[in-house]
Amino acid sequence: MDLRGIDLNLLLVFEAMAEHRSVTRAGEAIGLSQPAMSAALARLRALLDDPLFIKVGARMAPTDRAEALTEPVRRVLQTVRGEILLPGGFDPARSERTFTVITPDIGEMLFVPPLVARLATHAPGVRLNVISRPRTAAADALAAGDADLAIGYFPDLRGAAFFQQKLFDNRHVCMLRQDHPLAHSGALALGDYLALQHVVVHPDGREHVFEQYLARQGVVRNVVLELSHFMSLLPLIETSDLVATVPQDLAQICQRYARIRVLAAPIEAPDIPVHQFWHRRAHKDAACAWLRTQVQGLFGSR
């Protein structure tokens, strides 16, 4: 294949299709109309001699070739964005800038320690200010310049004013105390799961993917306790027969600090899509672009 015949914009089309599985939504994500997106997809199919995405029900499912190309295309675009197109004017080794990042308390546990370690190595003078905001307030903070980046699950950050980049999907698991009668059952049966007493966490009063899915399916659990902070689960799970259904990454962290057993959830709810979001005002800011590249390098497709 002659490299002179490859349009880099077609890789953006591929990336958007791989993430959104919809011609319309993919086009909206990269600023193309549906006809323009369809034409670009046709060019991409001809270039690679493969249909790449096939309509299955309401979604466009990737072919085997598309599945194999997703990660290589992501790496190419990450290199272009983070090393070739990065604007000048920001030297991380000498900068004393303060970045403000919005993330919930679970994000503080998951994202902040690796990011702080990366900054200590590559940008020792850079400071990090991590804040928590409700979903609706996160948009206002980014738009006003009060925050540079939001990392996590923020389904309200949509529209032309915001950019987003997929990092990874987080599945749901169950946490029990290590000596719970069901802790070594291998997997929780649905009947046992529903018979247990549950504790749920609603940071900032927010509903989560799992609760929304249960409501749509008409599944009712015996919820006896609701909390505002994930870390409050540690002493409760360790010293009671309560069960908590949480994102897998959080459960793995909890295991480091408490005698907790993690089991697969008996209900296959949709995974939690984790993105980084930024406002268009910061899109071409060299320092913010550098920070986004670090976040993608640390957490992309983990």
Salt bridges, closest charged atoms under 4 A:
ASP2 OD2 - ARG4 NH2 2.85
ASP7 OD2 - ARG43 NH2 3.57
GLU15 OE1 - ARG81 NH2 2.66
GLU19 OE2 - HIS275 NE2 2.92
GLU71 OE2 - ARG74 NH2 2.52
GLU71 OE2 - ARG75 NH1 3.82
ASP91 OD2 - ARG94 NE 3.62
ASP148 OD1 - ARG97 NH2 3.34
ASP169 OD1 - LYS166 NZ 3.26
ASP179 OD1 - ARG177 NH1 2.59
GLU211 OE2 - ARG221 NH2 3.02
GLU226 OE1 - HIS202 ND1 3.23
ASP241 OD1 - ARG177 NH2 2.54
ASP241 OD1 - HIS180 NE2 3.97
ASP249 OD2 - ARG302 NE 3.78
ASP285 OD1 - ARG97 NH1 3.19
